[in-house]
Amino acid sequence: MIDMTPTTYLVIKIDGDYALLRRLEEENAEPISVARALLPENIQEGSRLLREFLEYTLLD
């Protein structure tokens, strides 16, 4: 089952075609690697993202 709960992430590292994201709701959450093609174009390290309905939106 796919988790559809709105979740906020922090971009902690950009590495080529992937970005490493850390979930903000869980302080000890393991970072996840997400293909940059699935993320907004203008993200940078330190950006906050909202994932909702399998889509990522830049918050700041």
C-alpha positions as CSV (number, residue, x, y, z in Angstrom):
1,M,0.0,0.0,0.0
2,I,1.3,3.4,-0.9
3,D,1.4,6.0,1.9
4,M,-0.6,9.1,0.7
5,T,-0.1,11.1,4.0
6,P,1.3,14.6,3.3
7,T,4.9,14.6,4.4
8,T,7.5,17.3,4.5
9,Y,11.2,16.6,3.6
10,L,14.4,18.5,3.8
11,V,16.9,18.2,0.9
12,I,20.1,17.3,2.7
13,K,22.3,16.5,-0.4
14,I,22.1,16.7,-4.2
15,D,24.2,14.1,-5.9
16,G,23.9,14.1,-9.7
17,D,20.5,12.7,-10.7
18,Y,19.5,12.0,-7.1
19,A,18.7,14.0,-4.0
20,L,18.9,12.7,-0.5
21,L,15.8,13.7,1.6
22,R,15.2,13.5,5.3
23,R,11.6,13.4,6.7
24,L,11.0,16.4,9.0
25,E,8.2,14.8,11.0
26,E,10.6,12.1,12.3
27,E,13.9,13.3,13.8
28,N,15.6,9.9,13.5
29,A,14.2,9.0,10.1
30,E,16.6,7.4,7.6
31,P,17.3,9.6,4.6
32,I,15.8,8.5,1.3
33,S,17.2,8.9,-2.2
34,V,14.8,10.3,-4.8
35,A,15.4,10.8,-8.5
36,R,15.7,14.5,-9.3
37,A,13.3,13.9,-12.3
38,L,10.5,13.5,-9.7
39,L,11.4,16.7,-7.8
40,P,10.9,20.4,-8.7
41,E,13.6,21.8,-10.9
42,N,14.8,24.6,-8.6
43,I,15.5,22.6,-5.5
44,Q,18.8,23.1,-3.6
45,E,20.4,21.7,-0.5
46,G,18.3,23.0,2.4
47,S,15.0,23.3,0.5
48,R,11.9,22.0,2.1
49,L,9.5,19.8,0.1
50,L,6.0,18.6,0.6
51,R,5.1,15.2,-0.8
52,E,1.4,14.8,-1.3
53,F,-0.4,12.3,-3.6
54,L,3.0,11.1,-4.9
55,E,4.0,14.7,-6.1
56,Y,6.7,16.9,-4.6
57,T,6.2,20.6,-4.2
58,L,8.8,23.2,-3.1
59,L,7.8,24.9,0.2
60,D,10.5,27.6,0.2
